[in-house]
Amino acid sequence: MVAGEGAQRKAGTRSPEEAPKVTITEIAREAGVSVPTVSRVVNGRSDVSPATRARVEDLLHRHGYRRRPAASGTRAVLLDLVFNDLDSPWAVEIIRGVEEVAHEAGVGTVVSAIHDRAGSARQWMTNLRARPSDGVILVTSALEPGLHDELRYLGVPLVVIDPAGSPTTETPAVGATNWTGGLAATEHLLQLGHRRIGFIEGPPRLLCSRARLDGYRAALDVAGVAVDHALTVPGDFHPESGFTGANRLLDLDEPPTAIFAASDQMALGAIEALRRRGLRVPEDMSIVGFDDLPEVRWCAPPLTTVRQPLSDMGKLAARILLDLARNVAPASPRVELATELVVRASTAPPRRP
């Protein structure tokens, strides 16, 4: 250990490599002040008392907190696109839309996944503070309230795609007409003559999942078909849960004649469950998905699904974020793009006994 390092450790500070991953919220709590007060100190504002400034600056120094480098100031140069995970073609479509707009604007894109792991979101925030960023697009994820506060007080605009909960008017959000899509998919099956229609849900924490389930229930209600709760099974948008959900439905004493899965990937998992039981689609069971991912038109049979304009959602979110970076407020805090039922070969009238 060199002399400089020893003096630094004696003073109670840490090197940047050793610095704990703290947020402005944690600094504020330890200093006994508000988050805006810490933000004013970080940004060099004068409207803070000398004693408070000294206390906050001491904590910032001891925790190794470094102010996020400022962006260009003239135009956006870098956008952050943050997912819960990246193991789905669904994410690729969002990335494609964001990247197209960013490329046209001459802006770079950083793609991250926070995976809902402990400390992962805080690590991402630490990384964000260490480099310029003109804004964040958050996709179907929920940041802790303190991290939302930190983005706000660092002056980093935020746009949400498919918000996990009900969006606030403070944060612009882009989504799709999920309720209408769920209604259209279920009405299609009802019009074919199906009355026992299974539904494989998405994650209940997501607003889009709940809206698709509500659309399914609304269509049954309008048709005068009683909702059978045994026909609704949990899922998480991934193929494995579609496989498991379909097997649960098939094991019922009175299985459904059709399944509406709240994502294309779960629909593909459901088709595999049917195949392993020697059942055919659509002869023995009709299947409907949701998303219209590129590959579902090539599966056997091609999948009937609800087209969600994923790439367009990414494009719109990027345009809103670029406007926010130029201090241009969006025309509406919440925008929903239209979904569309796409009928292919995976649906047919129920087989007669």
Buried (B, 14 or more C-beta within 10 A) or exposed (E): EEEEEEEBEEEEBBEEEEBEBBBBBBBBBBBEBBBBBBBBBBEEEEEBEEEBBEBBBEBBEBBBBEEBEEBEEEEBBBBBBBBBBBEBBBBEBBBEBBBBBBEEBEBBBBBBBBBEEEEBBBEBBBBBBEEBBBBBBBBBBBBEEBBBBBBBBBBBBBBBBBBBEEBEEEBBBBBBBBBBBBBBBBBBBBEBEBBBBBBBBBBEEBBBBBBBBBBBBBBBEEBEBEEBEBBBBEBBBBBEBBBBBBBBBBEBEEBBBBBBBBBBBBBBBBBBBBEEEEBEBBEBBBBBBBBBBEEBEEBEBBBBBBBBBBBBBBBBBBBBBBBBBEEEEBEEBBBBBEBBBBEBBBBBBBEEE
